[in-house]
């Protein structure tokens, strides 16, 4: 075999290993967020409240809140996905950096909270 073929084979092996390592890293970092347990969900719902103070075009508004709990037991809202543009500011204002009870969740874990906000009666 010529030196060129050996060099090409080594390069291909290194490239294959690099791609495998990259794929393993991506698959572990895209784990799905956890659902909050009952205690954590109850605390969040108490902070948000039952009724919506902003104008709704329908009777209710749905949203998906992606958040985590930091080392200080504070809620850090990552994103709010909703068809209502006012929901993001309202939910972030109610939740962001509010302390929760210790031992309700693990610091650094990412949670997904689906919720429905109803029109004030």
C-alpha positions in Angstrom: 0.0 0.0 0.0 1.1 3.5 -0.7 1.5 6.1 2.0 -1.4 8.1 0.5 -3.8 5.2 1.1 -2.7 4.7 4.7 -3.0 8.4 5.4 -6.5 8.4 3.9 -7.6 5.4 5.9 -6.3 7.0 9.1 -8.1 10.2 8.3 -11.4 8.4 7.7 -11.1 6.5 11.0 -10.5 9.8 12.9 -13.4 11.4 11.1 -15.7 8.5 11.9 -14.8 8.6 15.6 -15.3 12.4 15.7 -18.8 12.1 14.1 -19.7 9.3 16.6 -18.6 11.4 19.6 -20.5 14.4 18.3 -23.7 12.3 17.8 -23.5 10.9 21.3 -23.0 14.5 22.7 -26.0 15.8 20.7 -28.3 13.0 21.8 -27.6 13.5 25.5 -28.1 17.3 25.3 -31.5 17.1 23.6 -33.2 15.1 26.3 -36.8 16.1 26.7 -37.8 18.4 29.6 -39.4 16.8 32.7 -42.9 17.5 33.8 -43.1 19.3 37.1 -44.2 17.2 40.1 -47.5 18.0 41.9 -45.9 20.2 44.6 -43.9 22.3 42.1 -46.9 22.6 39.7 -49.1 23.8 42.6 -46.5 26.4 43.6 -46.3 27.7 40.0 -50.1 27.8 39.6 -50.3 29.8 42.8 -47.8 32.3 41.6 -49.5 32.6 38.2 -53.0 32.9 39.6 -56.3 31.5 38.2 -57.4 34.4 36.1 -55.8 36.4 33.3 -55.6 40.2 33.7 -54.9 40.9 30.0 -57.4 41.0 27.1 -58.2 37.5 25.6 -59.8 37.1 22.3 -61.1 33.7 23.3 -62.3 32.4 26.7 -58.9 31.0 27.4 -55.3 31.0 26.4 -52.9 28.1 26.3 -49.2 28.2 26.8 -46.2 26.0 27.3 -43.6 27.3 29.7 -40.1 26.0 29.6 -38.2 26.8 32.8 -35.5 25.6 35.2 -34.7 26.0 38.9 -31.4 27.6 39.7 -29.1 26.8 42.7 -30.9 29.5 44.8 -34.3 27.7 44.3 -35.4 30.5 41.9 -37.5 29.9 38.8 -35.8 30.9 35.6 -38.2 31.0 32.6 -36.4 30.0 29.4 -39.3 30.4 27.0 -43.1 30.8 26.8 -44.8 29.4 23.7 -48.4 30.8 23.3 -50.6 32.1 20.6 -51.3 35.1 22.8 -48.5 37.7 22.6 -49.4 39.0 26.1 -49.0 35.6 27.8 -45.2 35.6 27.6 -44.7 38.9 29.5 -47.4 38.0 32.0 -46.0 34.6 32.8 -42.4 35.8 32.9 -43.4 38.6 35.2 -45.2 36.2 37.6 -42.6 33.4 37.6 -39.1 34.7 36.7 -36.7 34.7 39.7 -39.4 33.9 42.3 -38.2 31.6 45.0 -39.9 28.2 45.5 -39.8 25.8 48.4 -36.5 23.9 48.7 -36.5 20.2 47.9 -39.4 20.6 45.4 -37.1 20.1 42.4 -33.5 19.6 41.4 -31.4 22.6 40.4 -30.5 22.8 36.8 -33.2 20.4 35.6 -35.4 21.8 32.8 -39.2 21.5 33.1 -42.1 21.9 30.7 -45.3 23.2 32.1 -48.4 23.2 29.9 -51.0 25.6 31.2 -54.4 27.2 30.4 -55.1 30.7 31.4 -58.8 31.6 31.6 -60.6 34.9 31.1 -61.4 36.8 34.4 -65.0 36.4 35.3 
